Each structure stands twice: as C-alpha cells, then as structure tokens.
Amino acid sequence: MGFTQRILNIISILIIMESYLCQDESYSIIVNDDINAINELPINRTLTVDDTRIEDTFNSNSSTQETIIENSSTINTRKKYVTDEENYTSVESITFSIRTNQQTSKAITVLIGFAYENISYAFHIEKGKLNIIFSQGELSYVTLTTKNDTELITDGQWHPLNVERSNLKLKFTLDNIEQSNVELPDGWLAKRNVFIGAELITVPDGNFSGNIRDISITNAGRPLNLRIEDNSDERLEQSQTTTTTAISSVVNQSESLRTIGFHPNDNNPIIFPSPIKAFFKTLSFSFRAYSNLSTIIRFDEISLNIDVDGYLTLFIQDRQVQRIFSYEERKPINDGKFYFVELQLNDQTLEAWIDKNKKISIELSSSFLFIEKFLFGLNNRFIGCIENVTYNNEILILEGLSSNRQQCFSNNIIIKSIGDSSHIDRIISFKENDRPLIVILDNPEEFHMFSLLFYTQEANSIIGSLADETYENFMILTVKNEYLYLTYYNKGEKIIEITTNSSVNDNNEHKIVIKLIHQTDLLFELDGNIIMENMTEMFYISTVYIGKLDSYVKEQFSNVDGAHFIGCIENVMLNKQSIVKLEHVNQLDRLINTCRIIERKRTKIISYISPDVSFSVRDPQDIIEIQISPNEEFYHCQISFRTPSSNGIIASIYSNVDHRDLILFLKDGKFHLTYDSTDNESSQLIFRDNETTNDGQQHYILISHQISTKNLSIQIDNRSIIISNLSSLSLFFDVITIGGSYRVMSINQFVGCFANITYNHRPLLLEDMVKSDRYDCIYEQDSICDRQVPCINIQPLQFCGQPDCSLVCTSSSLINADDNKGSLQYSAHIESGVYEQIHLMIFTISANAILFSSTNGTIQVSIIIQNYYPRLIIRTGGIIYTYDFPGRVRGDKWHVLQCQKTINTIDLTFDDETRHYTYLIEYFSLFGDKKIYLCGKNFIGYVQDIIFMADNHHENLIHNSIRNPELIDYDYSVTWNNRADVPERKLY
C-alpha cells in the first residue's frame, strides 16, 4: 500500500510539473515591473497581484479569456480602480466572479465602492454568505443577501454575481439565480449613479484569500472602461500641473539676464518681486508675441494683455479696456516682431503707448501706486518673450531662470491679421474645453480627397465632420471603443459605416485619408490600411468641423453625438489643399511643435432643478451666474418671466475668452437683444420689440441660432422674427447670468419671476443655486412674492400660491378647546420603524399653537409652538416629556422643522441647527396609529413639504392626498393652494 501511494505521488508531481511547464511555455509572461505601472485593466485579462505575475489563462470550457485578481491572506495592499463617468443613467450594474475556500468566523471585505453624495457599498463574506451593504450619508443601510443560509460561496468554486440598479430598484443575482430585490427609498438616491463613475477598492483590509475575476461596470448593458488608479500617473499629472516660478531680482546695469522666454512647452508664469521701494513712475520693456488672449504683465490691478484679435490692451479693474496701437494702427502685435511699450504715471493719469503719437490714458483713483511684485505670463497663455524690463529708469535683472527660459522664443510661422489667408502647418492641440476648428468654405468644393494626422488616447470621441451646404450629405470621423469609424450619411436614405481593425488611442501619430475614386468608390485609409465602399453620387463640401461634431448635425440628428476630441490634429487637407487658417484657432497658444496630450477629466454627475420650478430675482444679490461648456456652440435658449420692471437686464450670455456677450434686457418695458464687445465697448443691436412685456403676465422668449443659415430666430410669445447676416458673430460662450449681469453696468435692477430656463435644450440651474427663499415665485396683484413672504400679512393669512401645492391653516371654531387634534386628518400607510422622521416647512404668526399630533393608546406625540418656541411633546399616561427645538419661530420667515427618532435618540432640527437627545421612554412611534393630525388649536399658518419616513418607507402627505383624496378629511378652516389639482373640501 505504501509503495502504491509513493508511485501515485510521483505521478501527481510529474503531471503538475508538465502542466506548469506547458502553461509557462505557452501563456505566461513574467513581469518584474511594479503593478502600479499598469494604467488600464483590459477586459478578459488575468492578473495576480503582488506576485508580479501576469498570465493569460483559458477557461477549460471556453476559449474566452478571463480577468483574475488573486490574493493570498498575507496581502494587505489595496488596489483602487476607477470606472468611466457618464451622466445619470437609469440602469447600471456591477459584475464579477469570486472563488475562495477561506473559512473564518470574521467578516471579510472583498470589494468596496465609493460613488457620489456619500454613496458607498461593500461586498462582505460572513460565515460563508455574501452580503452587499449600501449606505448614503446618515440614511438607513440597504442590504442585499442570499435567500437562505445554505447559499455558501466558500466552497472553492467560481461564483458569478451581479448587482443591478434599475431606477430605484436593486437586484442581486448569484450563480445566475436572483437572491434579493430591494426598492430604494425616495430620499436615498436622487439622480445619482452608484456604479458608474465610482472608485472600487479590492481587498481593502488585506484579509481575503481567493480570486476575483471579470470585474465589469455596465451602463444599460454596455461595458465601461475599468482603470487602475496609478500613483505614477498622479505624479506625472502633478509634474504637468501649472506652476508659478518665483524669481529673485536685482537692479544692475551689467549684461546680466534681461530676457524672459515663454515657450509653448514651457510658459509657466514668473513672479518678480519689485526690488525698488518707491512709488510707480515709469515702466517700459520690449516684447515679442505669438499668442492672443494672453497676459504679458500684471502689477497691482493693471494688466497689459493681448486680446482675441491680437491687439495690445491696457486693462485696469473697473475701467474701460483700451487698445494700444502700434505705428500701423490696424495691425495686430502678435506677429513675432519686437515692440517697445512704455507706461508713465503723471499725477493720477496713467499713460501708455507704443507710438507716442497714439498715447492712451486712464484716470486712476490715486496718484500714488506702490508695486510689490510683477507677474509675467499669467494664466500660461503668453507665447513669446519679454526683454529689458525697466522700472523707474532702472533695468530689472532676473536670477534663477532655467537656461531655456533665458532664450527668446522664435516661431517658424508668421502670425498675420485675422483677414490674412495664411494657412497653418503646425500641430493644433485639443484640450478639455478647447473650441473646435470650424472651417466654412467661401465656395463649396466638390469632394475628392480629405486627410489629416491625429494623436489621441481617448477610446471614444468625435474627430470631425464634413458636410455639404444643405446637410443632405455629411461624413463623421469618430473613435468608438478604441477603433476608428467613418460614417457617411446620404440624404437620410443610405448610411455607410466603415471601420478598421486597429486601435488608435495609443498616443501615436495616425494618418487618415478619405478619397473618392472614379466617382463611385469611397476609399478609407488608416495608416496605409485601405477599405473600399461604393458611393452613389458626388457631393460638395461646404463646412468642416474638427474636434467636435458639427453643431447643426448634433441639433438635427439626436442619435448622432459623441464626446469632443482630446489630442492633437495636424495637416488638415481638403482636395490636397490646407484649409485651416489662423482665424480658425481661437487661441494661438494651441499651436505647438510637440503633441502633449492631457487626459480627459472625470465627469461629475450633476443634478439640476427642474426647468418648470419658478424663482424670483429681487436685488443684485439674487443674480445667478452659471458656467456652461465653453466649446459648445450656442444654438438654443429659452426663458419665461413675469415682471413689473420697465428696465433691467433679464439675462446675459458671456464669453470670457472673446469678451463678448448677448444681452437680453428691457428698456421702457420692451425687449431688446444686443451683441456687445467689452474690449472696445461696442454694441450691436440685434432686435428691438415693439410691444411691452412688463405687464406681470407670463412671457416666453426663445432664441435659436440656425447654424445652417447663420440666422437668428427670436420668438416672443406667439410672435417671431428672423435676423439674418449674423455670420460674423462668435457664438461660443461660457457664462450665463440670470436677473442681471456682473459684467455689464445697469442702473435698473430687473425684478421678476423666472421659469423654464434651458440652454441648448438642457436645464441650467443646479441644485442649491437658487436661494432657498426665492423658490416658487408668483406674481399677483402687481407684486411679486415667493414662499418667504405672504401676500398680505393679516388674519386670516392670504398667501401667494405655490406650484407644488401647500396647506393653509386658519382658526377653526370646530376644534374643541380641550381637543389637541387638528383640522386635517391624514391616514398614513407608513409603518413604525427603527428610524423615523417627520419633516415640515412652516410659515406662521402663531405664538402658541398645536401643529402636529398622533396617538397610539396612552401615548400621544405632538409638535407645538409655545411662546414662539417649537417643542416636541410626548405624553405617556400621566407623564409628559418635553424636547425643545433649537430655535424661535418668526412671523416673517419660513422655517424647517425636522424630528428624527431612533431606538433611544431624538434629533430635533430647526432650520440649520440640530439638537440631540437621549430618551428612556418605552417604545413609541412618531406616527401612532397612523392617524395623523395637522392644523391643531390656534395654528394659523402655511405648511408644505410634509414628509414622513420610517426606515425605507417614504410618504409625502400633499402629493399622496392629490393622488388619493380619500386619505384626508378636513374642515372649512383648511384651504389649499388654488394652483394645484387638490381635493374638494370636506366637512366633518
């Protein structure tokens, strides 16, 4: 028996060795680099962490490769992964497989995830069972687990699992069998992704022994990229982050360093402390510039800038911007030539000039100006050099600059005026918020050939598009899932899609050629690889977009869209002719010699206020400023308003890059639209209405830019007009202001109600952007009010109506003096729970009153107001327990009251302050026998946002009552907002 056993052992060893050698020979890759050097975790890749062994393994039942993360119990190194971020999606899921035979009584955490709004989740193994726990802030946990205690996963076998969120439902599947299906409470999740955009950390405690494979995050069934968070990348990103160099300075007349160079790849700002302790008299220097929209020098609140058209400007805070012209007045100064500029302060007048015959002057507030430091090349946009800076007749000498920064940058292209026809043969960079290149040909050209070079590391983006004048024919170049696609649309009838089998997001140069052969065959070439398709007819090219989808195509074809391009483009050719000119590049510092690709930032999930929610603007502090995407061309904006104002700015759409804006305003009650330039204070009147709109009625304004025709359509209520000949306007903006403008001086403040505000068909207002006391604005009886101010502050109260419906409580003769119940009774469906909450928003003038009450046997719960102080009263038998809210009710302000109860604690919140109590009462529920009373004795006021919660259950009293009037009974002392569909009044 012993001999046989030894033979069997030897055979087993030989089989293991043979298996290992075959595997090692065929599939293994031994890697000695640190695992953190891996940026991407490709799908179906096998990974054994900390053993630094990466190998391709094959499932015995399939040739499909698998992703395995293998951990031993000695490993305590956490690995962090991030998923792509996308806008809110209604369906998302996380999937992976797990194998372990680890037996322990302690809970083991296999994977944890962190998403938005304090959302986190953890996959635990406890006593062989898998539990998934979700949490958000201080809300109750949501737990998913297996159906029974026999579903153990610590048997050494592979177990696939999936957790899917569909709207507010979570479903957990293990071994392809559904285990849990849980409904998230309404307050738990509000338009937030859980898995998409999350950070995942495997084995956070380092105590898991087993394998994890095939981790996948999906958006509606579509897998997203999963990347390892790479420390080396973070260090690289930090090294590329903008830095400011501080330079020591001396005053010297020797031939020391007098040049500061600003190169495309090295143009960080320079801080130069002033060595001269005296008041400003004169400043002069020579400079050479190749950029626009950049700052050459800044000191105190004074700057010398180069504007969008390449002219030198003098900017002083709260003063009009002025251009400083050279000897040739209409010639920009960013042409690579040297210019000498001087500034001089005489009394309170600051003069500046290049040509003494063209001096400009600005009055300062004081004749004394003390300079502590100079800043050269602020904001990393200036390209060129500065020489011989002379301050108060002393040349400033710089010390500590690198040798590269001591050289004057010389560009190999000549920057010419905007109207010049020179073309660009330089690399053009495309970063996160850069505008696309838009080339509109003077005369449509018959299509024969199109080509360009590009570099990118993005797996999905739009490279560009070509379209004819009518947009009946257009082509789109896209990168989808790492592969290049050419899509041709022919009059909406035929769609040709061509793709290659090579990935292009590798940061390397790739060449695209699209060619028409014999007028019937379309050739698509990528790096020498050619694919052919048949074409039905010729077409002419009128418009070329590079870096983003054509705005008209995006507007007209909702199914055609994609992320803007990030990377570099070079040598854009149509019919073998270069078509990109200097006028097509809005910032000349995008012209570079070497491509530097910056990764796309992670997208944040944004929650917007519904457009139909109204709000008021009453004073300058109410003006709302909203950031919008600066590389998206304007094509649609709508707004509705009510106002008694005859004059004031309704809204403005502004470009910080071009310093130009569209201003919507009222003058003498009539709507006006102007296109202004803040650089030279020019203003172009686009439209003036003939009818007044300050009558307090609801008025709708819709402005749409018809990109194909370059016209502007303006619609006011049922009236519309087309404004043509606007092709010269730049319609890229980055800021919208509502109710006024911080950039445009206006004597009159617009006062009114706003609603239905959208930009390019999307909502604009973020949550918490509007002040809490400005929501639900109503215009009635020639006055504007919102939920902070009643219309008439007398008894009985008369309140402005609210769109979301509210409850008005007045004095009732039907309530007995000894009865603590209220005028309204609500039959709740809510069950008692470990965690319970009451949320109310009230406006009242009552000093002593009963607001809320519920009863269950001998226990009664009430919220009362006593000498203007709200209190929670718990009466049990003959004992009364009193708990004070941390605040005092005012008769001119809305207040939030919130009561939270757990097993032995009570938290009472009044507005923003919370008071914590520990109680020793026998078990009770805030909701009693589920008969809830409001508008008790002497309560006169206004109640809304009446919300009850118990564990995962949530009820909104007013919303439920509108849907089901049988839930409430009330007497004539209770009135309702007449702007909502509320139940008919009932009498007891």
Stockholm file with secondary structure:
# STOCKHOLM 1.0

chainA/1-988         MGFTQRILNIISILIIMESYLCQDESYSIIVNDDINAINELPINRTLTVDDTRIEDTFNSNSSTQETIIENSSTINTRKKYVTDEENYTSVESITFSIRTNQQTSKAITVLIGFAYENISYAFHIEKGKLNIIFSQGELSYVTLTTKNDTELITDGQWHPLNVERSNLKLKFTLDNIEQSNVELPDGWLAKRNVFIGAELITVPDGNFSGNIRDISITNAGRPLNLRIEDNSDERLEQSQTTTTTAISSVVNQSESLRTIGFHPNDNNPIIFPSPIKAFFKTLSFSFRAYSNLSTIIRFDEISLNIDVDGYLTLFIQDRQVQRIFSYEERKPINDGKFYFVELQLNDQTLEAWIDKNKKISIELSSSFLFIEKFLFGLNNRFIGCIENVTYNNEILILEGLSSNRQQCFSNNIIIKSIGDSSHIDRIISFKENDRPLIVILDNPEEFHMFSLLFYTQEANSIIGSLADETYENFMILTVKNEYLYLTYYNKGEKIIEITTNSSVNDNNEHKIVIKLIHQTDLLFELDGNIIMENMTEMFYISTVYIGKLDSYVKEQFSNVDGAHFIGCIENVMLNKQSIVKLEHVNQLDRLINTCRIIERKRTKIISYISPDVSFSVRDPQDIIEIQISPNEEFYHCQISFRTPSSNGIIASIYSNVDHRDLILFLKDGKFHLTYDSTDNESSQLIFRDNETTNDGQQHYILISHQISTKNLSIQIDNRSIIISNLSSLSLFFDVITIGGSYRVMSINQFVGCFANITYNHRPLLLEDMVKSDRYDCIYEQDSICDRQVPCINIQPLQFCGQPDCSLVCTSSSLINADDNKGSLQYSAHIESGVYEQIHLMIFTISANAILFSSTNGTIQVSIIIQNYYPRLIIRTGGIIYTYDFPGRVRGDKWHVLQCQKTINTIDLTFDDETRHYTYLIEYFSLFGDKKIYLCGKNFIGYVQDIIFMADNHHENLIHNSIRNPELIDYDYSVTWNNRADVPERKLY
#=GR chainA/1-988 SS CHHHHHHHHHHHHHHHHHHHHHHHHHTEEECCSCGGGCCBCCTTCCEETTTTEEECCBCTTCSCBCCEEEECTTCCCCEEEEECCCSCCSEEEEEEEEECCCCCSSCEEEEEEECSTTEEEEEEEETTEEEEEEEETTSCCEEEECSSTTCCCCSSSCEEEEEEEETTEEEEEETTEEEEEEECCTTTCSSCCSSTTCEEEESTTSCCCEEEEEEEEEETTEECCEEECCHHHHHHHHHHSCCCEECEEEECCSSCCCEEEEBTTBCCCEEEECCCCSBCCEEEEEEEECCSSEEEEEETTEEEEECTTSCEEEEETTSCCEEECCSSTTCCSCSSCEEEEEEEEETTEEEEESSGGGCEEEECSCSCCBCCEEEESGGGCCCEEEEEEEETTEEEEEESCCTGGGSCCCCSSCCCCTTCCCBCCSEEEECTTCCCEEEEEEEEEECCEEEEEEECCCSSEEEEEEECTTSSEEEEEEEETTEEEEEEEETTTEEEEEEEEEECCSSSCEEEEEEEETTTEEEEEETTEEEEEECCSCCEEEEEEESSCCHHHHHHCTTCCCCBCCEEEEEEEETTEECCBGGGCSCGGGEESSCCCCCCCCCCCCCBCCTTCCEEECSGGGCEEEECCTTSBCCEEEEEEECCCSSEEEEEEEETTTTEEEEEEEETTEEEEEEEETTTTEEEEEEEEEEECCSSSCEEEEEEEETTTTEEEEEETTEEEEECCCTTCCCBCCEEEESSCSSSCCSSCCCEEEEEEEETTEECCBTTCSCGGGBSCEEETTEEECTTSCSBCSSSCBCCCCTTCCEEECCCTTSCTTCCCCSEEEECCCCCCSSEEEEEEEEECCSSEEEEEEEETTEEEEEEEETTEEEEEEEETTEEEEEECSSCCCTTSCEEEEEEECSSEEEEEETTEEEEEECCCCCCCTTTTSEEEESCTTCCEEEEEEEEEETTEEEEHHHHHHHCGGGEEECTTEEECTTSCCCCCCCC
#=GC SS_cons         CHHHHHHHHHHHHHHHHHHHHHHHHHTEEECCSCGGGCCBCCTTCCEETTTTEEECCBCTTCSCBCCEEEECTTCCCCEEEEECCCSCCSEEEEEEEEECCCCCSSCEEEEEEECSTTEEEEEEEETTEEEEEEEETTSCCEEEECSSTTCCCCSSSCEEEEEEEETTEEEEEETTEEEEEEECCTTTCSSCCSSTTCEEEESTTSCCCEEEEEEEEEETTEECCEEECCHHHHHHHHHHSCCCEECEEEECCSSCCCEEEEBTTBCCCEEEECCCCSBCCEEEEEEEECCSSEEEEEETTEEEEECTTSCEEEEETTSCCEEECCSSTTCCSCSSCEEEEEEEEETTEEEEESSGGGCEEEECSCSCCBCCEEEESGGGCCCEEEEEEEETTEEEEEESCCTGGGSCCCCSSCCCCTTCCCBCCSEEEECTTCCCEEEEEEEEEECCEEEEEEECCCSSEEEEEEECTTSSEEEEEEEETTEEEEEEEETTTEEEEEEEEEECCSSSCEEEEEEEETTTEEEEEETTEEEEEECCSCCEEEEEEESSCCHHHHHHCTTCCCCBCCEEEEEEEETTEECCBGGGCSCGGGEESSCCCCCCCCCCCCCBCCTTCCEEECSGGGCEEEECCTTSBCCEEEEEEECCCSSEEEEEEEETTTTEEEEEEEETTEEEEEEEETTTTEEEEEEEEEEECCSSSCEEEEEEEETTTTEEEEEETTEEEEECCCTTCCCBCCEEEESSCSSSCCSSCCCEEEEEEEETTEECCBTTCSCGGGBSCEEETTEEECTTSCSBCSSSCBCCCCTTCCEEECCCTTSCTTCCCCSEEEECCCCCCSSEEEEEEEEECCSSEEEEEEEETTEEEEEEEETTEEEEEEEETTEEEEEECSSCCCTTSCEEEEEEECSSEEEEEETTEEEEEECCCCCCCTTTTSEEEESCTTCCEEEEEEEEEETTEEEEHHHHHHHCGGGEEECTTEEECTTSCCCCCCCC
//
